[in-house]
Each structure stands twice: as structure tokens, then as C-alpha cells.
């Protein structure tokens, strides 16, 4: 079944600047990046170096971009990168990254240089959006020719350290609003049709088909299952419409798709997908699932590095 007609644009005709401007004019601030993110990052300054790596040009004062680094940074030590809020509407990605820094990061300080960008898309966080202000999806924009400020800024920073990044865990959600808002908007913007997703009820992972690391993915699934339920496959044995690689895991070609997890050469990469609309979870459970995913992923990579 195709999605219903979106209220902006003409079906079958891609948006121009007028339609994008109309869409932007309808977005409203629903929560505070300063109160929900920046205050928490400020409180972590005693444990991490909090560095500004960019701003969003629409409001440089309101939307500074921050990344946190281990205070005891040691050249030559493997880097563990955690990212959240690439899609600003995916709340537990942002809050899960912060909670990991607050509660579990110290367990890995001896083994990794920790690097975390908890809220890559702050305007999108405030407006609870998948897109940025230009109606661009940041998680399809991690490419060399990207026109997305959020992706450009993070790639520029991470690119300086790319050779030493061993693991990258990117924290996301799949929500009911993917069907009710974001896929219809995508269809309207691009002048195409989109079928409804079969949204999985539970946690799952997206690995990189070019670096699948199945044991790494399995270790995360096993740990997260102690916190929340793992998404079962649909009646066709698929997840989110894609082939199931193993329980709770599908693989995408990360770099070709412009996904955030594809921006480095790290051998261990994954994108988490929490389902916050499940009747079996609440906001706190979703945050805990993200923390469990990061911690278990780092535990696995630490054990591999120790054995080498």
C-alpha cells in the first residue's frame, strides 16, 4: 500500500525551493537542545574534553556542535567513536550516548580513546525531525560531495583521526512516525511513491555489508536482550524489508548509502535501532538499551584487541 498524499507539493513532482521553504516554515521548536543536551555536556567537562567542532549556520549561537574526547588521550591507542542524534527525532540515540558517557565510559578509558558526538543534528533534535532545515536527511549524507552541514562537520573532524578509529557505534531509532510522517515526506520531496514499512517491534542492528563483523553484532544483540526485546522477523523472514543476516541484524552498504557508520574505516561498525513505540518499553528502557549496545560493543572489541 502506498502512502497517502503529503500536504506539501504535487504528487509525482519533486520539490523545488518554494516547497522546501514552505516545509521549513511549518517546523516548530518542541524541546530545548540547551536544556536537554548542552547542560549535560557541561556537567561532563570534569571527565572529558568537550570540544566544539562546528556550528549550524542557521543559528550559530543556538546550535554549536560538540564532541567529547577522553581527557587522558594517548596517541596510538585505538579510538572508539559513539554518535547519536544524526536523526534528531530519535531521542534515545542522543540521551543514550550521554548516559553512556555518564555511567559506563570510565570502564573503557584504559583501553580506548573515547570520542562521542551525542547530538549531531541539534536543530532536528529541537524540532523532532529526521531532516535538517534544508530538507536533507543527514544519515544519507556522509559522502564526499555532501551538502549537509551536520555530516560535513562531523566528517571533517573524524577524518583527522580515521586511521585510529577501531569501532563506531551510531545510535538510532525506528519509530511509527517513519510511516506516518517521514516516508510520506520523502515521497513528496522526491516526487516518488513509497510503500509502508513493516516496522519491527523491538531492538535490531544494521551492520555494514562491506564490514559485517557478525560476532560483534551478535555480542551486542546478546547483551541488549538482557535489557529489552529483540525484534522478530516479519512473515517473510525479513526485518524492515531487508534480508535477515542473523537474529536481530540486517546489513546495508553503509558508504554507498551515505550512512554515518560508513564515514570511517573502522573494522567494527553498527547502527542501533530502538523501537520506542513498542508497548513493551518506555523512554528509560530505550536509553538503557542504547547504553547496553555501546558497552557490549566495546567489550567485544576490547577482547579482540587483547587477543591480537
N, C-alpha and C positions, 0 to 999 in steps of 0.2 A: 504493500500500500504506500503510495506517495504522500508526502506531507501536504497539508493544506496551504493555500496561498498566503504568503507573508505580506504584511500590510505596507511594506515599502517596495517600490519598484514595479516593473511589469514582468509577468511570468515569461520566462524564456529569453529575457534581455538582461545582460549583465549590468550592474550598477555603474553609473558614472559618478562624477564628483558631487553632483546635486543629491543623489540618493545617499551617498556616504555622509554628506553633511547633514542630511535630514536624520539619518540613523544616529549620528553623534549628538544631535540636538535633543534626542529623546532619552539619552542616558543620564541617569541621576546618581549622585553620591548617596550610598546606602550605609557605609561604615567608614571608619577612620583608619587610614594607614598609620598616621602618627600615634594614635591611641592603642591600636591593636598589634602593631609591629615595631615601630621605632622605639617606643618606650621599653619594650622587651629587649631590643638590641642594645640600648643604652645600658641596661642592667647587666649585660654580659661583658661589658668592657673590662672588668677586672680579670676575666678569664680568656678573652680573645682580643686580637687586634681587629677593630671594626673599621674597615676601610671603605671609603666612597669610591666607586668605580665608574660612576656616571650619573646622569640625571635624565628625566624625561623632559623634552623641550617644551611640551605644552604648559608645564609649570615647574620650573627647576627648583623652586623653593619648596613646594609641596611634595615633589616626587624625586628626592635623591635616591640613588641606588647603592645599596651597601652589601659588602661581602665580609664574612668573618674568617679570620685566619688564626691558627694556633699561635699563641704567644711565644712558645719555645720552638719556633720554626727552624728546621735543620735542613740545609741543602743536602740532597742525596736521599732523603727519606721519602718513601712513597707518599703520594698525595691521595686523600680520599675526598671527593667532591660530592656535596649534597646540594640539590637545588629544589626549590619549592615556588609555587605561585607563578610558574610560567603561564598557566591559565589562572587568572586572578580569582575566578569564581570557585576554584577548587580549594576550599578553606583548609581542610586538614593537611594539604601539602605545605602551606605556609606555617600553620601552627604546629604541625608535626616536625618540621625542620627546626623550629625554635625550641620545641620541647626536647628534642634530641640533644641540642646544644646545652640546654639547661640541666638535663638529667643523666645522660649516658655518654656524652662526648669524652669525658675525662677517662673513661675506661680504655680509650683508644689513643690517647695522647702520646704514649710511649712508642707506638708502632707506626703512626701516620702523622703527616702534616695534614691537619683538618682544614677544609675550605668549605664554606657554606654560604650560599646566596638564598636566604629564606623566602624572599618575595621579589621575584624577577620582574613582575608586571604590577606595580603598585596602583596605577590608575584602574586597571582591570580588577584589582582586589577591592578597591573602594566602590566601584560600580557593579561588582559581581558579574563580570563579563569574561567570556572566552577570548574575545578580540581585544586589540589595543585601540586607541582613539581613531586610527586610520582604517578601521575595519579589517585589520590584518591579524591572522592567527599566529601568535609568537611561536607556537610549537609546530609550525610548518615552515619556519623562517630561519633556522640555524644553517644557513648556506652562505657561501662566499659573496653572492650578489644580493644579500638580504637588504630589504628596505625597512626592516623592523628595528626600531631603536633598542627595544628591550633585548633582542637577540644580538644585535651588533655590539652593544656594550659588554655583554657577558662574554661573547666570543673573543673580543679584544683582550679582555682581562685574562681569561682562561688560556688563551693562545700562548701567552708568555710562559706558561707552566705545563703545557700539554705533554711534554715528554715524560714528566714525572707523575702524571695522574694515572693511578692504577685502578681506581674504582670510581664510578659515577652513578649515584642513585638519584633519580629525578622523581619527585613526589607529586602524584596526580590523583584525580577522582574521575569516575564515570557517574553521571547523575541523570535523573529523569529529565532535567532541563536540556540535556543533549537532544532529546526528541522533541520537546515542547517549544524550544527557542532556538538553540544554536544550529542544528541541522537545517531547519526551515530558513534561518537567516543566511546560512551558507548557500543554500539552493537559490535564494533570491539574489544574493550578491553576485553569484557567478552565472545566473541565467540557466541553471540546470535543474534536474529533478533529483530528489534524494529519497530513498526508502527509509522507513523507520528502522532504527537499530533494535535488535533484541538485547536489551540491557541486562547484563549478568547481575544476579543478586549475590553479591559477595566480593571479596578481595581477589584480584588477579594481577599478574605481571605481564608486561610487554618487554620481551628481550629483543636484542638486535640479531637479525638473521645472519649478519656477517660476523658476529661475535656471540654466538648463542649461550655459551657457558652454562650448560644445563644443570650441572651440580651446584653452581652458585644460585641459580634461580630456585632450584629445589630446596636449598638450605633456607632461603627466605620464606618460601611457602610453608615449610615445616614450622618455622618459628612463629610466623604470623597466625597460623592456625590455632596456636595456644591463646591468642587474643581475640580473634574474630573468625567468622566462617569464610571458607574459600568458595569462590563462585563455581557452581557446577556447569558443565557444558549444556548447550541447548539440545533440542531433539535431534539435531543433525550432527551432534558431537563437536560443535564449534563454540568459540567464545567471541562475542562482539562481531560475529560474522566471519571469523577467521579460523583457520586450521589450528587445532589444539596440538601444541608441541609436547607438552606433558601436563599433568594435572595443574590447573591454575595458571598456565603460561601459554601465551601466543608470541610469535616473533614477527617484527616488521623490519624492513630495510631502513634503519634509522637515518643514515646520512642522506640517502636519496629522498626521503620524506621530509627532510629538514627538521627532524626531531631534536630536542635539546640533548638527549642522551647520545646523539651521534656527533657531537661537536668536538670530542677528543678522541685520542687513540687508545684510551683505557681498555684493557682486555676484559674488564668486568663492568658491565653497564646494565641497567634495568630501569624501567619506568613502572612505578607502582600505580595501581588503580584501586582506590577505595570506593565503595558504593554507599554514600551517606544516606540515601533514601530508603534503604532496607529497613523493614520493621524490626529487625534483629539488632540494630545498632543505634548509638546516639553519637553526638559530636565528640565526646570524650573517648569512646571506643575507637572512633576513626583516627583520632590523633595517636592513640596508643598503638594502633596497627601500623601507622607510618613509622613511629619510633622503633617498633619491633623489626620492621623491614630494614631500616638503616643499620641498626645494631647487629642483626644477624648477618646481613651482607658483609659488614666489616669484619665480623668474627670469622666468616668463611675465608675472606681474602687474607686476613692475618694468618690463619692456619696454613694456607697455601704458601705464603711468602716465607713463613718459618720453616717449612719443609724443604724449600728450594736450597 
